[in-house]
Amino acid sequence: MKSLFTRLSATVAIAAAALLAVPFGANAQLVRNTPDATAYNYIGIAGSDDGLAVNSKFSLYNNISIRPEVATDFDFDDAEDVTYLVPVTYDFAVGGGRATFNPFVGAGVAGSIGDDSDVEFALVAGTDYRFAGNYVANASVNYAPFADDDEVGFTAGVGYQF
């Protein structure tokens, strides 16, 4: 467990440093005045229980979004080379205007691509925290109730809002 935590911490630290290296000056000018505080999109990098992840959010309609994620631990000798999660979520706007804290819940599919490829139903819950102009910190927990092991997973990362 300690090595998993160390690997996850290093991954998140590298991801945060890479995204924070982008100049903040130009981003401060791009504050969006949207009546719907949940209507934003982002793409980012994260650490997850499956390794390094690329995650994102794309607003579809009002408070409905799709949040695809792909992760790998770069250990291609095991049965799960790449894992994925594609949930559709309902996004809550906490506060008014351009809320910075936006929790979400949803459901979709999760699985792995590799020696033992599979597709499972998944539930997801988490939050986005928008900060510094166009940057988003995000965290989520997903649960696959019908998987062999009742799998619970997590993801935490930083994204760039566009």
C-alpha positions as CSV (number, residue, x, y, z in Angstrom):
1,M,0.0,0.0,0.0
2,K,2.9,2.4,0.8
3,S,4.4,1.9,-2.7
4,L,1.0,2.6,-4.3
5,F,0.7,5.8,-2.3
6,T,4.3,6.8,-3.1
7,R,3.7,6.2,-6.8
8,L,0.4,8.0,-6.8
9,S,1.9,11.0,-4.9
10,A,4.8,11.3,-7.3
11,T,2.4,11.1,-10.3
12,V,0.1,13.8,-9.0
13,A,3.1,16.0,-8.1
14,I,4.5,15.7,-11.6
15,A,1.1,16.4,-13.2
16,A,0.6,19.5,-11.0
17,A,4.0,20.9,-11.7
18,A,3.6,20.4,-15.5
19,L,0.2,22.1,-15.6
20,L,1.3,24.9,-13.3
21,A,4.3,25.7,-15.5
22,V,1.9,27.3,-18.0
23,P,1.8,31.1,-17.5
24,F,-1.1,32.3,-15.4
25,G,-1.1,35.9,-16.7
26,A,-3.1,35.3,-19.9
27,N,-5.5,32.9,-18.2
28,A,-6.6,35.5,-15.7
29,Q,-8.1,37.5,-18.5
30,L,-10.3,34.5,-19.6
31,V,-12.8,34.4,-16.8
32,R,-16.1,33.2,-18.3
33,N,-19.4,34.9,-17.5
34,T,-21.7,32.0,-18.0
35,P,-25.1,31.7,-16.3
36,D,-24.5,28.0,-15.8
37,A,-21.6,27.5,-13.4
38,T,-21.2,23.8,-14.6
39,A,-20.8,24.6,-18.3
40,Y,-17.1,24.2,-18.7
41,N,-14.8,21.6,-20.3
42,Y,-11.3,20.5,-19.3
43,I,-8.6,17.9,-20.0
44,G,-6.0,17.0,-17.5
45,I,-3.6,14.5,-16.0
46,A,-4.1,12.6,-12.8
47,G,-3.0,9.8,-10.5
48,S,-5.3,6.9,-9.9
49,D,-5.3,3.5,-8.3
50,D,-4.5,2.2,-11.8
51,G,-1.5,4.5,-12.4
52,L,-1.1,7.6,-14.5
53,A,-4.4,8.9,-16.0
54,V,-5.7,11.3,-18.5
55,N,-9.1,12.6,-17.5
56,S,-11.5,15.2,-18.9
57,K,-15.0,16.7,-18.7
58,F,-17.2,17.7,-21.6
59,S,-20.4,19.5,-20.9
60,L,-23.3,18.1,-23.0
61,Y,-26.4,19.9,-21.9
62,N,-27.2,22.1,-18.8
63,N,-25.9,20.1,-15.8
64,I,-25.1,16.9,-17.8
65,S,-21.5,16.0,-18.7
66,I,-19.4,13.1,-19.9
67,R,-16.1,12.5,-18.1
68,P,-13.9,10.0,-19.9
69,E,-10.7,8.8,-18.3
70,V,-7.9,6.4,-19.5
71,A,-5.2,5.1,-17.1
72,T,-2.2,2.9,-17.2
73,D,0.4,1.7,-14.7
74,F,3.0,1.1,-17.5
75,D,3.4,-2.5,-16.3
76,F,2.4,-4.2,-19.6
77,D,3.3,-7.6,-18.2
78,D,0.0,-7.8,-16.2
79,A,-3.4,-8.6,-17.5
80,E,-4.7,-5.0,-17.4
81,D,-2.7,-2.9,-19.7
82,V,-5.1,0.1,-19.9
83,T,-8.2,0.9,-17.9
84,Y,-11.0,3.2,-18.9
85,L,-14.0,4.9,-17.3
86,V,-16.7,6.7,-19.3
87,P,-19.5,8.0,-17.0
88,V,-22.3,10.5,-17.8
89,T,-22.7,12.8,-14.8
90,Y,-25.1,15.3,-13.2
91,D,-23.1,18.3,-12.1
92,F,-24.2,20.4,-9.1
93,A,-23.5,24.1,-9.0
94,V,-22.7,25.0,-5.4
95,G,-23.3,28.8,-4.9
96,G,-24.2,31.2,-7.7
97,G,-22.4,32.6,-10.8
98,R,-19.0,31.1,-11.5
99,A,-18.9,28.6,-8.7
100,T,-15.5,27.2,-7.9
101,F,-16.7,24.0,-6.2
102,N,-18.8,21.7,-8.4
103,P,-19.6,18.1,-7.1
104,F,-21.0,15.5,-9.5
105,V,-22.6,12.0,-9.5
106,G,-23.1,9.7,-12.4
107,A,-23.0,6.3,-14.0
108,G,-21.4,4.7,-17.0
109,V,-19.0,2.0,-18.1
110,A,-15.6,1.0,-16.9
111,G,-13.2,-1.7,-17.8
112,S,-9.8,-2.7,-19.0
113,I,-8.1,-3.4,-22.3
114,G,-5.4,-6.1,-22.3
115,D,-5.1,-9.8,-21.8
116,D,-8.4,-10.0,-19.9
117,S,-10.5,-7.2,-21.5
118,D,-13.8,-6.4,-19.8
119,V,-16.6,-3.9,-19.6
120,E,-18.5,-3.2,-16.3
121,F,-21.2,-0.9,-15.1
122,A,-19.8,1.9,-12.9
123,L,-21.0,4.5,-10.5
124,V,-19.0,7.7,-10.0
125,A,-19.0,10.6,-7.5
126,G,-16.5,13.4,-7.1
127,T,-15.9,17.1,-7.3
128,D,-14.1,19.8,-9.4
129,Y,-12.5,22.8,-7.8
130,R,-11.8,25.6,-10.3
131,F,-8.9,27.8,-9.4
132,A,-6.4,30.3,-11.0
133,G,-8.3,31.2,-14.1
134,N,-8.6,28.1,-16.2
135,Y,-7.3,25.4,-13.9
136,V,-9.4,22.7,-12.3
137,A,-8.4,20.3,-9.5
138,N,-10.5,17.2,-9.6
139,A,-11.1,14.1,-7.5
140,S,-13.5,11.2,-7.9
141,V,-14.3,7.8,-6.6
142,N,-15.8,5.1,-8.8
143,Y,-17.5,1.8,-7.9
144,A,-18.1,-1.2,-10.2
145,P,-20.8,-3.1,-8.2
146,F,-21.0,-6.1,-10.6
147,A,-17.3,-6.6,-11.1
148,D,-15.7,-9.8,-9.7
149,D,-14.2,-7.9,-6.7
150,D,-16.7,-5.1,-6.3
151,E,-13.9,-2.8,-7.5
152,V,-13.6,0.7,-6.0
153,G,-11.2,3.1,-7.7
154,F,-10.1,6.7,-7.2
155,T,-8.6,9.5,-9.3
156,A,-7.1,12.9,-8.3
157,G,-5.6,15.4,-10.7
158,V,-5.3,18.8,-12.3
159,G,-6.8,19.9,-15.6
160,Y,-6.8,22.9,-18.0
161,Q,-10.2,24.4,-18.6
162,F,-11.1,25.5,-22.2
